[in-house]
Amino acid sequence: MRRFRRKDYFAMFLLLSLGILIFWMIKSYISHNFIYDLFQNNTLEITEDIQNYGNISYLVFVFLIFLECIFAPFPPLILYIAGGTLFGGLFGGFLALIGNFLGAAVAFKISYYYGKEKILPRIPKKIREKFDKYSKKYGPASVFFLRINPLTSSDIFSYLAGLTNMSFWKFLAGTTLGLLPIVFLQTYLGETIQQHPLVTKISIIVGALYVLVFFVIYFWIRKKRK
C-alpha cells in the first residue's frame, strides 16, 4: 500500500479548495453579488460587497487577493482600489501584500510539486524564455526585477520560479519587495487626494525613489556581471 506523501495531501487540499471556490463563484455570480460585480468592473459595488462582511472584511480582502494570485480570475487593480477605499492606502496595501505573499507561496509550491509536465506547457514560450534568461543571470534577484517593473510583473513568475532550483524563501523575499511599491501605489488610488493630500505626495516621492533605487541596483549588478 502506497504511503501518502506531502504532495498528496497538498493535492487533496487544492482539489477541495477548488471545488469550494467554483461553487462559491457560481453562486455569487447568479445572485449578482461579488463575482458578478467583478465581471462588471463595478468598483463601488465590490467595495460594498467586501464591507458587508463586517469585522472579517479584512480577512475576506486578503483571501480575494490570495485567489487572484493563484487563479487570476479577475484584475487585481480593482481589488487594490477597493482595499484602499475600505482600509486606507497604508493598511489596505499591507493587507494586499499579505495576500500576494500567501498566493505566491502556494503558486510556487504547486509548480514545485507538480512540475514541468502539467504547468510548463501552459506558460507562453516568450515568458518562459525571458524568465530563464533573468533567473540564470541574476538568481532570486530576477524575481525582484521582474515584479517591480509594471510591464513585466505577472503571477506566472511564481509558477516559473517553482520549476527552478531557486530558494523558496529568497523567492518570497524578491516577490514581496518587488510588489511593494506597485501594491501601495494602487491602494492609495482608493483614497482621494482631497482626504490625504500630504500622504499622497509622500507616496509619490517614495515610489519615485524606490524606482530610482531599482535602476541603480540593476545597472550595478549588470556592470558587476560583465
C-alpha positions as CSV (number, residue, x, y, z in Angstrom):
1,M,0.0,0.0,0.0
2,R,1.4,3.4,-1.1
3,R,2.0,5.9,1.7
4,F,0.7,9.3,1.4
5,R,3.3,11.9,0.8
6,R,3.2,15.6,1.5
7,K,2.4,16.5,-2.1
8,D,-0.6,14.0,-2.0
9,Y,-2.1,15.9,1.0
10,F,-1.4,19.2,-0.8
11,A,-3.2,17.9,-3.9
12,M,-6.2,16.9,-1.8
13,F,-6.3,20.3,-0.2
14,L,-6.1,22.0,-3.7
15,L,-8.9,19.9,-5.1
16,L,-11.2,20.6,-2.1
17,S,-10.4,24.3,-2.2
18,L,-11.0,24.5,-6.0
19,G,-14.4,22.7,-5.6
20,I,-15.5,25.1,-2.9
21,L,-14.2,28.1,-4.9
22,I,-16.1,27.1,-8.1
23,F,-19.3,26.6,-6.1
24,W,-19.0,30.0,-4.4
25,M,-18.2,31.8,-7.6
26,I,-21.2,30.3,-9.5
27,K,-23.5,31.1,-6.6
28,S,-22.1,34.6,-6.2
29,Y,-22.5,35.4,-9.9
30,I,-26.0,34.0,-10.2
31,S,-27.1,36.1,-7.1
32,H,-25.5,39.2,-8.6
33,N,-23.0,39.5,-5.7
34,F,-19.3,39.9,-5.6
35,I,-18.2,37.8,-8.6
36,Y,-20.9,39.4,-10.8
37,D,-19.7,42.9,-9.7
38,L,-16.1,41.9,-10.6
39,F,-17.1,40.9,-14.1
40,Q,-18.9,44.2,-14.4
41,N,-15.8,46.1,-13.2
42,N,-18.0,47.9,-10.6
43,T,-15.5,49.1,-8.0
44,L,-18.2,50.8,-5.8
45,E,-20.3,47.6,-5.6
46,I,-17.2,45.5,-4.9
47,T,-16.2,47.8,-2.1
48,E,-19.7,47.4,-0.6
49,D,-19.6,43.6,-1.0
50,I,-16.4,43.4,1.0
51,Q,-17.6,45.8,3.6
52,N,-20.8,43.7,4.1
53,Y,-18.6,41.1,5.8
54,G,-18.2,43.4,8.8
55,N,-15.5,42.5,11.3
56,I,-13.9,39.9,9.0
57,S,-13.9,42.1,5.9
58,Y,-10.2,42.5,6.0
59,L,-9.8,38.7,6.0
60,V,-12.1,38.4,3.0
61,F,-10.0,41.0,1.2
62,V,-6.7,39.1,1.9
63,F,-8.4,35.9,0.7
64,L,-9.5,37.5,-2.6
65,I,-6.0,38.8,-3.3
66,F,-4.7,35.3,-2.5
67,L,-7.2,33.8,-5.0
68,E,-6.2,36.3,-7.7
69,C,-2.6,35.4,-7.3
70,I,-3.3,31.6,-7.9
71,F,-6.1,31.6,-10.4
72,A,-6.0,35.2,-11.7
73,P,-9.8,35.2,-12.5
74,F,-10.0,39.0,-12.2
75,P,-7.8,42.1,-12.5
76,P,-6.0,43.0,-9.1
77,L,-6.3,46.7,-9.7
78,I,-10.0,46.7,-8.9
79,L,-9.3,44.9,-5.6
80,Y,-6.5,47.2,-4.7
81,I,-8.6,50.3,-5.2
82,A,-11.4,48.7,-3.1
83,G,-8.9,47.8,-0.4
84,G,-7.6,51.4,-0.3
85,T,-11.1,52.8,-0.1
86,L,-12.1,50.5,2.7
87,F,-9.0,50.2,4.8
88,G,-6.9,53.2,3.7
89,G,-3.8,53.2,1.5
90,L,-1.4,52.1,4.2
91,F,-3.4,49.3,5.9
92,G,-5.1,48.3,2.6
93,G,-1.6,48.0,1.0
94,F,-0.4,45.9,3.9
95,L,-3.3,43.5,3.6
96,A,-2.9,43.3,-0.2
97,L,0.8,42.5,0.3
98,I,-0.1,39.6,2.7
99,G,-2.5,38.2,0.2
100,N,0.2,38.4,-2.5
101,F,2.8,36.8,-0.2
102,L,0.5,33.8,0.6
103,G,-0.7,33.5,-3.0
104,A,2.9,33.5,-4.4
105,A,3.9,30.9,-1.8
106,V,1.1,28.5,-2.8
107,A,1.7,29.1,-6.5
108,F,5.4,28.3,-6.1
109,K,4.6,25.0,-4.2
110,I,2.0,24.0,-6.8
111,S,4.7,24.3,-9.5
112,Y,7.3,22.7,-7.3
113,Y,5.2,19.6,-6.6
114,Y,3.5,19.1,-9.9
115,G,6.3,20.3,-12.2
116,K,7.1,20.5,-15.8
117,E,4.6,18.2,-17.4
118,K,1.4,19.9,-16.1
119,I,2.4,23.5,-15.7
120,L,5.3,24.3,-18.1
121,P,3.3,23.7,-21.4
122,R,0.6,26.1,-20.2
123,I,3.0,29.0,-19.9
124,P,3.7,31.1,-23.0
125,K,7.1,30.4,-24.6
126,K,8.1,34.0,-24.6
127,I,7.6,34.4,-20.9
128,R,9.4,31.2,-20.1
129,E,12.5,32.3,-22.2
130,K,12.5,35.7,-20.5
131,F,12.4,34.2,-17.0
132,D,15.1,31.6,-17.8
133,K,17.3,34.4,-19.0
134,Y,16.9,36.5,-15.9
135,S,17.0,33.6,-13.4
136,K,20.2,32.2,-14.8
137,K,21.9,35.7,-14.8
138,Y,20.6,37.1,-11.5
139,G,19.2,34.2,-9.5
140,P,16.5,35.2,-6.9
141,A,17.1,38.9,-7.7
142,S,15.5,38.2,-11.1
143,V,12.1,37.8,-9.4
144,F,12.5,41.3,-7.8
145,F,13.4,42.9,-11.1
146,L,10.5,41.3,-12.9
147,R,7.9,42.1,-10.2
148,I,8.9,45.7,-9.6
149,N,8.5,46.5,-13.3
150,P,4.8,47.0,-14.1
151,L,5.4,45.9,-17.7
152,T,6.7,42.5,-16.7
153,S,5.1,41.9,-13.3
154,S,2.9,38.7,-13.5
155,D,1.7,36.0,-11.2
156,I,3.0,33.5,-13.8
157,F,6.5,34.1,-12.5
158,S,5.5,32.4,-9.2
159,Y,4.8,29.2,-11.1
160,L,8.0,29.5,-13.1
161,A,10.2,30.0,-10.0
162,G,8.9,26.7,-8.6
163,L,10.3,24.9,-11.7
164,T,13.8,26.2,-10.9
165,N,16.3,25.5,-8.1
166,M,15.6,28.9,-6.6
167,S,15.3,29.1,-2.8
168,F,11.7,29.2,-1.6
169,W,12.3,32.0,0.9
170,K,14.5,34.0,-1.4
171,F,11.8,33.8,-4.0
172,L,9.2,35.1,-1.5
173,A,11.6,38.0,-0.4
174,G,12.1,39.0,-4.0
175,T,8.4,38.8,-4.8
176,T,7.4,40.8,-1.8
177,L,10.0,43.6,-2.2
178,G,9.2,43.8,-5.9
179,L,5.5,44.1,-5.5
180,L,5.7,46.5,-2.5
181,P,5.7,49.9,-4.4
182,I,3.1,48.8,-7.0
183,V,0.7,47.4,-4.4
184,F,0.8,50.5,-2.2
185,L,0.6,53.0,-5.1
186,Q,-2.6,51.2,-6.3
187,T,-4.2,51.0,-2.9
188,Y,-3.6,54.7,-2.5
189,L,-5.7,55.2,-5.6
190,G,-8.6,54.1,-3.3
191,E,-8.1,57.1,-1.2
192,T,-8.9,60.6,-2.5
193,I,-6.2,63.2,-2.8
194,Q,-8.6,65.6,-1.0
195,Q,-8.7,63.4,2.1
196,H,-4.9,62.8,2.3
197,P,-3.0,65.3,0.1
198,L,0.2,65.1,2.1
199,V,0.3,61.3,2.3
200,T,-0.4,61.1,-1.4
201,K,2.6,63.4,-2.2
202,I,4.9,61.5,0.1
203,S,3.8,58.2,-1.5
204,I,4.6,59.6,-5.0
205,I,8.1,60.7,-3.8
206,V,8.8,57.4,-2.0
207,G,7.6,55.5,-5.1
208,A,9.9,57.5,-7.4
209,L,12.8,56.9,-5.0
210,Y,12.1,53.2,-5.0
211,V,12.1,53.1,-8.8
212,L,15.4,55.1,-8.8
213,V,17.0,52.6,-6.4
214,F,15.8,49.7,-8.6
215,F,17.6,51.1,-11.6
216,V,20.7,51.9,-9.7
217,I,20.9,48.3,-8.3
218,Y,20.0,46.9,-11.8
219,F,22.8,48.7,-13.6
220,W,25.3,48.0,-10.7
221,I,24.6,44.2,-10.9
222,R,24.8,44.3,-14.7
223,K,28.2,46.1,-14.6
224,K,29.4,43.6,-11.9
225,R,28.4,40.6,-14.0
226,K,30.4,41.8,-17.1
